[in-house]
Amino acid sequence: MNLPRPTRSPLLLSLCLAALTAAPGFEHYQLTQLRSSLAATADKSSIDAILQRLSKIDARLDSVDGKHLVTAYRAEPT
């Protein structure tokens, strides 16, 4: 019993179907990775709090800038 040899078009259609079946699984994997990496990052409120603290530190440094904090320094002989 000899079966007819399949032509190229069913083979190509099978490969296309396999690719279309695998694509949503790969996209789901990428979305899962993106969701986990976004969960690990800081949210907007914590970034705003950090920026507010940095602006306060900058303001304090600007107020100290230009002042001579050390007026005299003398090294003691050892």
N, C-alpha and C positions, 0 to 999 in steps of 0.2 A: 504494500500500500504506500504509494508515493503521494505526499502532500505537496501542493504547489508552494513554491518558494515565495515568501512575502516580498512585495515590491517595496520601493523606497518610500512611497507616500505613507503607508501605515507606520513604518518605522519613524519617520519624521513626526507624524502626528503623536506617536507614543512619547517621543522625547519632549515635544512641546507640552503635552499633558503632564509629564513628570515635572517639567520646569514650572508650570503654572501651579502645580500642587505644592511644590517646595517653596515657592516665593512667599506666600502668606506666613508660613512657619518661620522663615528667616526674618520677615518684617516684624513678626511678633517678638522674636528674640531680640531684635534691635530696640524695639520699643520698651521691652523689659529692662534692658541695660540702661537706656536713657532715663527711665523712671527711677531706677536705683541710684544713678549718678546724680540726678537732680535732688533726690531726697537727702543725699549726703552734703549738699551745698548749703550755704547760709541763706536764710530768707531775707526779704527786704528790710524787715524791722530790725534785725540784728545788724545788718550793714549800715542802716541809718544811725543806729546807736553808736557804732564804732566811728562813723564819720563825725558825729557830734562830739564825741570825746576827743578826736584828733583836732577838731577846730578849736576846742577849749585849750588843748595843749599848745597849739600854734599861737593862740592869743597870749598865753602865759609866756611862751618863749619870745614873742615879739615885745612884750613889756620888759623883759629882762635884757633884750638885745641892746647893745650900746652902753649898758651900765658896766662900770668897772667893779666887779664883785670882789676881787682881791686887790686890796690897797697896798699891802706891804707883805713881802715874803722874805724870810731870812732863814737860811739853812744853818742848823746847829752842827758844829764839828763833832764827829764821832770818835 
